[in-house]
Amino acid sequence: MDITVGTGCWGDYGKYLPEWAESIAAQTVKPRYASIADAGLNEPGYIDKAARILESAGVPVVLSRVTYEGFGSARNAPFRSATTEWGMHLDTDDTLLPDAIETYMRLQDQADVIAPGALVDGKPQLFPHASRENVLRAKHCVLSCGAFRLRYWRQRPWHTRNDWIDTTFWIGLAHLGARIVPVDKPTFVRRMHRDSVHSRWTREELRQARQQVIAAAKEWTLN
């Protein structure tokens, strides 16, 4: 599949990079490229280890260094020089299941965004209702490592106004007309841990994030 799998990472997240890389190296269908943007890692040596794992599996690696300016800018950074048709941002602390890209490849002709399935604490989390229409109804349909056609991202990348970027990214693409289809099985392992930034958001911040999602679904104003 003509896809770039990227990640933007900072702080202590580098420690997850080797496992991230191993999961990409183990894919039954390899991506065209892997792209890692160092947005201020405390221990950048993990990038070298990840790059060696990927290159040993025949996956070319693009490395970059950027200034951390929030979630959105870090998410966008790995794709700045991407030339593939598709992209996927796999969070540094998550891992792909071995047939993830193969599963996406089977759906690519009918989709512009592919909504992934997750394993969370060993339990499957699927979104069979994922569609452009439901995204524009502010329903939760697409997790962070969905695959997307890069031509849509170039028109409307992750916004940088604040750090509530995941659901609003898919909403932005839906407003552009992107076709959104779900997978029928898990494609990645979503790691839940105390390092997660999301786990530190307050109830008020989560409420504000939800309000942003509802407003963006009605009218796109975040770029």
LOVEXSE-188381 format. One record per residue (C-alpha): residue in three letters; x, y negated, z negated. Coordinates in pm, 1 decimal. Layout:
<recs>
+------+----------+----------+----------+
! resn !        u !        v !        w !
+------+----------+----------+----------+
!  ALA !        X !        Y !        Z !
...
+------+----------+----------+----------+
</recs>
This chain:
<recs>
+------+----------+----------+----------+
! resn !        u !        v !        w !
+------+----------+----------+----------+
!  MET !      0.0 !      0.0 !      0.0 !
!  ASP !    132.4 !   -343.8 !     90.6 !
!  ILE !    122.8 !   -475.8 !   -265.2 !
!  THR !    348.0 !   -664.5 !   -504.3 !
!  VAL !    316.5 !   -563.5 !   -869.5 !
!  GLY !    432.2 !   -854.3 !  -1081.7 !
!  THR !    461.9 !   -964.2 !  -1440.1 !
!  GLY !    548.0 !  -1286.8 !  -1616.4 !
!  CYS !    700.7 !  -1230.0 !  -1960.3 !
!  TRP !    841.2 !  -1430.1 !  -2248.2 !
!  GLY !    940.5 !  -1403.6 !  -2613.9 !
!  ASP !    963.4 !  -1046.7 !  -2746.2 !
!  TYR !    764.4 !   -894.7 !  -2459.5 !
!  GLY !   1083.5 !   -785.8 !  -2285.6 !
!  LYS !   1096.8 !   -475.3 !  -2503.2 !
!  TYR !    800.1 !   -337.7 !  -2308.9 !
!  LEU !    961.4 !   -384.2 !  -1966.1 !
!  PRO !   1130.7 !    -41.8 !  -1939.1 !
!  GLU !    800.1 !    143.1 !  -1990.9 !
!  TRP !    629.7 !   -101.5 !  -1752.8 !
!  ALA !    891.7 !    -21.8 !  -1489.4 !
!  GLU !    875.3 !    353.9 !  -1549.9 !
!  SER !    501.0 !    353.5 !  -1484.0 !
!  ILE !    553.3 !    176.9 !  -1151.0 !
!  ALA !    840.9 !    405.0 !  -1056.7 !
!  ALA !    614.9 !    707.0 !  -1120.9 !
!  GLN !    341.4 !    595.9 !   -879.4 !
!  THR !    228.8 !    851.8 !   -621.0 !
!  VAL !    210.0 !    557.4 !   -378.1 !
!  LYS !    487.0 !    307.6 !   -441.4 !
!  PRO !    429.6 !    -70.2 !   -419.9 !
!  ARG !    619.2 !   -269.6 !   -159.6 !
!  TYR !    783.2 !   -479.5 !   -431.3 !
!  ALA !    795.8 !   -530.0 !   -804.9 !
!  SER !    842.3 !   -887.8 !   -925.3 !
!  ILE !    949.7 !   -992.6 !  -1275.4 !
!  ALA !    947.2 !  -1357.2 !  -1386.3 !
!  ASP !   1146.1 !  -1432.3 !  -1700.6 !
!  ALA !    957.0 !  -1718.4 !  -1863.6 !
!  GLY !   1181.0 !  -1729.3 !  -2170.8 !
!  LEU !   1256.6 !  -1379.9 !  -2296.2 !
!  ASN !   1439.1 !  -1353.5 !  -2626.8 !
!  GLU !   1638.9 !  -1058.0 !  -2491.5 !
!  PRO !   1668.3 !  -1086.0 !  -2112.4 !
!  GLY !   1878.1 !   -766.7 !  -2095.3 !
!  TYR !   1556.7 !   -565.4 !  -2076.7 !
!  ILE !   1503.6 !   -700.7 !  -1724.5 !
!  ASP !   1825.4 !   -535.8 !  -1604.3 !
!  LYS !   1712.7 !   -201.0 !  -1744.6 !
!  ALA !   1370.6 !   -234.6 !  -1579.0 !
!  ALA !   1530.0 !   -331.1 !  -1247.7 !
!  ARG !   1754.5 !    -23.3 !  -1254.8 !
!  ILE !   1455.5 !    203.7 !  -1319.5 !
!  LEU !   1262.7 !     57.5 !  -1027.1 !
!  GLU !   1551.8 !     49.2 !   -783.7 !
!  SER !   1634.4 !    412.6 !   -864.8 !
!  ALA !   1278.2 !    499.1 !   -758.1 !
!  GLY !   1315.3 !    306.8 !   -431.0 !
!  VAL !   1107.6 !      6.5 !   -537.0 !
!  PRO !   1274.6 !   -326.9 !   -446.0 !
!  VAL !   1275.2 !   -578.7 !   -730.5 !
!  VAL !   1241.0 !   -957.0 !   -713.4 !
!  LEU !   1369.1 !  -1137.4 !  -1023.8 !
!  SER !   1309.7 !  -1502.0 !  -1111.8 !
!  ARG !   1349.4 !  -1732.9 !  -1409.3 !
!  VAL !   1094.5 !  -2003.3 !  -1489.4 !
!  THR !   1007.9 !  -2237.5 !  -1774.0 !
!  TYR !    720.5 !  -2114.4 !  -1987.5 !
!  GLU !    428.7 !  -2356.1 !  -1945.7 !
!  GLY !    139.1 !  -2137.0 !  -2053.5 !
!  PHE !    -26.4 !  -1813.4 !  -1947.2 !
!  GLY !   -140.1 !  -1936.6 !  -1607.8 !
!  SER !    198.5 !  -2058.5 !  -1491.5 !
!  ALA !    363.5 !  -1738.1 !  -1615.3 !
!  ARG !    107.5 !  -1526.9 !  -1427.3 !
!  ASN !    156.2 !  -1721.9 !  -1106.2 !
!  ALA !    536.1 !  -1712.6 !  -1111.7 !
!  PRO !    592.9 !  -1351.4 !   -993.8 !
!  PHE !    392.2 !  -1413.6 !   -676.7 !
!  ARG !    540.9 !  -1744.1 !   -561.6 !
!  SER !    757.2 !  -1577.4 !   -297.5 !
!  ALA !    542.4 !  -1267.2 !   -237.2 !
!  THR !    487.0 !  -1174.9 !    127.0 !
!  THR !    261.1 !   -871.8 !     80.5 !
!  GLU !   -110.1 !   -859.9 !    155.4 !
!  TRP !   -200.2 !   -763.6 !   -200.3 !
!  GLY !    -88.8 !   -855.6 !   -550.2 !
!  MET !   -145.6 !   -719.5 !   -898.8 !
!  HIS !    -34.2 !   -869.3 !  -1228.7 !
!  LEU !     37.2 !   -587.3 !  -1470.5 !
!  ASP !     88.0 !   -727.5 !  -1819.6 !
!  THR !    432.4 !   -640.7 !  -1949.9 !
!  ASP !    289.7 !   -440.0 !  -2239.1 !
!  ASP !     56.8 !   -231.9 !  -2018.2 !
!  THR !    140.0 !     67.1 !  -1799.0 !
!  LEU !    -10.2 !    211.0 !  -1481.3 !
!  LEU !   -141.3 !    564.0 !  -1459.4 !
!  PRO !     46.4 !    757.8 !  -1187.6 !
!  ASP !   -222.7 !    740.3 !   -917.4 !
!  ALA !   -328.6 !    377.4 !   -976.5 !
!  ILE !   -199.2 !    233.0 !   -649.9 !
!  GLU !   -318.7 !    539.9 !   -459.2 !
!  THR !   -667.6 !    476.9 !   -602.3 !
!  TYR !   -653.4 !    109.9 !   -502.4 !
!  MET !   -533.1 !    199.5 !   -154.6 !
!  ARG !   -845.4 !    406.9 !    -90.2 !
!  LEU !  -1062.7 !    103.0 !   -165.9 !
!  GLN !   -864.0 !   -171.0 !      4.6 !
!  ASP !  -1060.2 !   -180.3 !    331.6 !
!  GLN !  -1384.8 !   -262.2 !    152.4 !
!  ALA !  -1250.9 !   -504.6 !   -108.2 !
!  ASP !  -1068.7 !   -829.1 !   -172.8 !
!  VAL !  -1050.1 !   -762.8 !   -547.8 !
!  ILE !  -1038.4 !   -416.9 !   -705.7 !
!  ALA !  -1163.7 !   -397.3 !  -1062.9 !
!  PRO !   -949.8 !   -147.9 !  -1257.2 !
!  GLY !  -1043.6 !    102.6 !  -1520.1 !
!  ALA !   -850.9 !    127.2 !  -1846.2 !
!  LEU !   -755.6 !    375.6 !  -2111.3 !
!  VAL !   -788.8 !    205.0 !  -2449.6 !
!  ASP !   -680.9 !    416.1 !  -2745.7 !
!  GLY !   -725.0 !    718.7 !  -2519.2 !
!  LYS !  -1084.7 !    631.4 !  -2425.9 !
!  PRO !  -1187.6 !    530.8 !  -2071.0 !
!  GLN !  -1320.9 !    182.7 !  -2011.6 !
!  LEU !  -1486.3 !    143.1 !  -1670.3 !
!  PHE !  -1677.0 !   -137.0 !  -1500.8 !
!  PRO !  -1911.6 !     27.7 !  -1245.7 !
!  HIS !  -2114.7 !   -294.5 !  -1236.9 !
!  ALA !  -1820.3 !   -496.7 !  -1103.4 !
!  SER !  -1924.5 !   -708.2 !   -806.8 !
!  ARG !  -1895.1 !  -1063.4 !   -680.3 !
!  GLU !  -2254.3 !  -1127.6 !   -784.3 !
!  ASN !  -2201.0 !  -1012.0 !  -1141.9 !
!  VAL !  -1875.7 !  -1204.2 !  -1178.1 !
!  LEU !  -2069.3 !  -1515.8 !  -1079.2 !
!  ARG !  -2324.9 !  -1426.5 !  -1347.6 !
!  ALA !  -2038.6 !  -1453.9 !  -1600.0 !
!  LYS !  -2044.3 !  -1080.0 !  -1668.1 !
!  HIS !  -1719.1 !   -918.0 !  -1776.8 !
!  CYS !  -1618.7 !   -711.9 !  -1473.4 !
!  VAL !  -1245.0 !   -723.5 !  -1400.5 !
!  LEU !   -952.6 !   -666.0 !  -1635.2 !
!  SER !   -619.4 !   -841.2 !  -1596.5 !
!  CYS !   -446.8 !   -589.7 !  -1367.6 !
!  GLY !   -703.9 !   -591.2 !  -1091.1 !
!  ALA !   -559.7 !   -589.1 !   -740.3 !
!  PHE !   -631.0 !   -894.1 !   -524.7 !
!  ARG !   -557.1 !  -1015.8 !   -173.8 !
!  LEU !   -287.6 !  -1277.5 !   -204.2 !
!  ARG !   -455.9 !  -1507.2 !     46.7 !
!  TYR !   -726.0 !  -1568.4 !   -216.3 !
!  TRP !   -468.6 !  -1628.9 !   -489.2 !
!  ARG !   -291.9 !  -1884.5 !   -267.0 !
!  GLN !   -616.4 !  -2079.2 !   -242.9 !
!  ARG !   -697.2 !  -2051.2 !   -612.6 !
!  PRO !   -417.0 !  -1922.8 !   -840.5 !
!  TRP !   -451.1 !  -1877.7 !  -1216.3 !
!  HIS !   -542.0 !  -2215.3 !  -1358.5 !
!  THR !   -305.3 !  -2389.1 !  -1601.1 !
!  ARG !   -545.6 !  -2612.4 !  -1791.5 !
!  ASN !   -546.7 !  -2377.7 !  -2092.4 !
!  ASP !   -465.3 !  -2016.3 !  -2175.7 !
!  TRP !   -812.0 !  -1870.1 !  -2115.0 !
!  ILE !   -725.2 !  -1750.6 !  -1768.2 !
!  ASP !   -824.8 !  -1388.3 !  -1712.9 !
!  THR !  -1197.0 !  -1390.9 !  -1641.9 !
!  THR !  -1189.9 !  -1736.2 !  -1488.1 !
!  PHE !   -934.0 !  -1617.8 !  -1230.2 !
!  TRP !  -1179.9 !  -1363.0 !  -1092.8 !
!  ILE !  -1459.2 !  -1618.2 !  -1105.2 !
!  GLY !  -1249.2 !  -1855.7 !   -896.7 !
!  LEU !  -1189.7 !  -1587.5 !   -634.0 !
!  ALA !  -1559.1 !  -1491.6 !   -636.2 !
!  HIS !  -1652.4 !  -1853.0 !   -559.5 !
!  LEU !  -1428.4 !  -1822.7 !   -252.5 !
!  GLY !  -1628.7 !  -1521.5 !   -136.0 !
!  ALA !  -1398.7 !  -1237.4 !   -245.1 !
!  ARG !  -1557.5 !   -891.2 !   -233.5 !
!  ILE !  -1516.7 !   -720.2 !   -571.1 !
!  VAL !  -1542.3 !   -342.1 !   -603.0 !
!  PRO !  -1477.6 !   -111.8 !   -902.8 !
!  VAL !  -1274.2 !    204.0 !   -938.4 !
!  ASP !  -1439.1 !    516.9 !  -1076.2 !
!  LYS !  -1161.2 !    622.1 !  -1315.9 !
!  PRO !   -895.6 !    463.5 !  -1536.2 !
!  THR !   -594.7 !    323.3 !  -1352.7 !
!  PHE !   -389.7 !    179.3 !  -1640.1 !
!  VAL !   -324.6 !    206.2 !  -2011.5 !
!  ARG !   -419.3 !   -106.0 !  -2200.8 !
!  ARG !   -197.7 !   -131.1 !  -2505.8 !
!  MET !   -360.9 !   -281.7 !  -2815.7 !
!  HIS !   -108.6 !   -407.1 !  -3071.3 !
!  ARG !    -26.3 !   -686.7 !  -3313.3 !
!  ASP !    211.5 !   -854.3 !  -3065.6 !
!  SER !    -80.5 !   -938.8 !  -2837.4 !
!  VAL !   -141.3 !  -1311.2 !  -2813.1 !
!  HIS !   -512.2 !  -1245.9 !  -2768.0 !
!  SER !   -529.6 !  -1083.9 !  -3109.6 !
!  ARG !   -431.8 !  -1416.9 !  -3266.6 !
!  TRP !   -708.2 !  -1623.8 !  -3111.1 !
!  THR !   -959.1 !  -1759.1 !  -3358.9 !
!  ARG !  -1332.4 !  -1707.1 !  -3342.5 !
!  GLU !  -1371.0 !  -2070.5 !  -3235.2 !
!  GLU !  -1117.1 !  -2028.0 !  -2955.0 !
!  LEU !  -1299.6 !  -1718.0 !  -2833.2 !
!  ARG !  -1627.3 !  -1912.7 !  -2836.8 !
!  GLN !  -1472.1 !  -2193.0 !  -2633.2 !
!  ALA !  -1326.6 !  -1942.3 !  -2388.6 !
!  ARG !  -1670.0 !  -1788.6 !  -2337.1 !
!  GLN !  -1822.4 !  -2132.1 !  -2277.4 !
!  GLN !  -1553.6 !  -2197.4 !  -2016.9 !
!  VAL !  -1640.9 !  -1871.1 !  -1840.0 !
!  ILE !  -2012.5 !  -1955.8 !  -1828.1 !
!  ALA !  -1945.1 !  -2306.7 !  -1698.2 !
!  ALA !  -1694.7 !  -2186.2 !  -1436.1 !
!  ALA !  -1937.6 !  -1923.5 !  -1308.2 !
!  LYS !  -2191.8 !  -2198.5 !  -1239.8 !
!  GLU !  -1946.8 !  -2446.2 !  -1085.9 !
!  TRP !  -1572.8 !  -2415.4 !  -1027.1 !
!  THR !  -1394.4 !  -2719.5 !  -1174.3 !
!  LEU !  -1072.1 !  -2572.9 !  -1317.4 !
!  ASN !   -829.8 !  -2663.4 !  -1039.5 !
+------+----------+----------+----------+
</recs>
